[in-house]
Amino acid sequence: MMPLNFSSGICASDGKEWLRVNATLVEDSRVEVKKAMLDAYPELRAMYNANDGNTSGYYRKAAKATVSSVTAAPLEIEF
């Protein structure tokens, strides 16, 4: 699905406010990125390696966070 839609959204709530972060994902195909991912999750090394073409890394750009509640106006932060 990633090659078809590079938009991402993450939501969280603490019960009083909720946060939504929207961004565009950009693929980072450097081997160093794939190696760092596999170093962080060594259990995946049995199935993947940094050079097999079966792993991808992404970073977010044009991100916008919105903090909302029922008692205040939304706070928007772009980064």
N, C-alpha and C positions, 0 to 999 in steps of 0.2 A: 504494500500500500504506500510506502514512503515515496517512491518515485512518482506516484500519482497526486499526492497531496502533501506539500511541505509545510502546511500550517500545523501548529501545535497549541494545545491548551492544557494548563494544569490548574486544578482547583483545590482549595483547602478551606477549612472553617474551624474556628475555635468555639463555635456555639453562639457567639455574639456578632462576629464579623466574618465575612468570607472574602477570599482572595482568588482572583483569576489572573493568570499570566498567559498571554497570547504572544506568539512569536512565529517567525519564519525559520524553519530549520534549513541549514546549509550543510551538505555532506563534506566531510573532511576525510579524504581518502589516503592521507599519509600513513605509512606503515607505523610510524611512531605512535599515532593515535590508537591504532588497532592493538599494538603491543601494550600500551598503557591500560587499555580496557581488559586485555587478557591477564595482565599483571594484577589488576584489581579484583578479577574474578578467576582465580587459577583453576577452579573446577571446570571451566569451559575449555581449558587447553586439551583435554582428551578428545574434544569434538572439533576444535578450530585452531588455526594458527594465523599469524598476522599476514601471511602471504597467500592464503588460499582463496581469496575473493569472496568468502562467505561471511565476512564481518564488515560493518560500516560504523563510522563515527560521525556525529553531527554536532554542530554548535548552533546556538540561537542568535538571530539578529532581528533588529526592528522589534524588540520586545516591548510590551505594554502591560503593566500590572494595574489592576483595579481592585481597590479595597472597598467593599460595600457593607452597609448595615441598614437596618430599618429606621435608625434614629439620626443618621447624618447623610450628607451628600457624598457621593462616591469620590474617592481620592484616586487620581490616575497618575501613574509614574511611567515615563518612557525611558528605556535604556537600551 
